[in-house]
Amino acid sequence: MKKWLENYWYHYKWPTVIVAFFLFVAVIGVVQMAGRTNNDALFMYVGDDVISDTQYHEITKALKKITPDNSGNGEVEINFSRTVFYPEPSDTIENQANAASSEFLSTMLVQSFYIYLMRADVYEKYKEAFIPLAEVVPELPAASPEFFYDDCAVYLNQTDLAKKNEVFGIFNSAVVLALKTAPYSSSKKVARSEKAAFSQHLSVFRAILAGQN
């Protein structure tokens, strides 16, 4: 048996390694797909505000109220994720955290998240990724001037969502809300998927801004 194994390894070493690699990748993919939740909306917060477990629960509870059951499974599921970013990093750890966040945000166009809550100074670095409000919520120009940060973002604390749910008071007054544009794709299948995801998040975005005109 030992001699046979040595002979096998000598002749089929790399085919075996390659097959084992792709089998490993396939297994990991199946496990991830099996554990994935069909989220009806995905939100990303970028900043340094501290959010306790209780506050996180209250935030997701408020967001679920304005999110439709896009998956049709009878239950609204959302993903509210957080990416830390320090406006004025004071040590190595905070600088490293900012570097990691910057690397993640540089790929935001291909990420699943469409609705962003960001500190204004971070938003300025990536503002080209967001869609002008006039294109998706044309009735908003009637809102008060202090509601707008710029053509693509509004102040979170000026929305009815924040005013009706006091938990949003934990966020810095400079946090803005914006909707990411759908990325371009030469693949028709991917383009259809992104268009559907954008449409779902657009309805949630409009619900957040409802009552502002």
Secondary structure, 3 states (H helix, E strand, C coil): CHHHHHHHHHHHHHHHHHHHHHHHHHHHHHHHHHHCCCCCEEEEEEECCCCCHHHHHHHHHHHHHCCCCCCCCCCCCEEEEEEECCCCCCCHHHHHHHHHHHHHHCCHHHCCCCEEEEEHHHHHHHHHHECCHHHHCCCHHHCCHHHECCCCEEEHHHCHHHHHCHHHHHCCCCEEEEEECCCCCCCHHHHHHHHHHHHHHHHHHHHHHCCCC
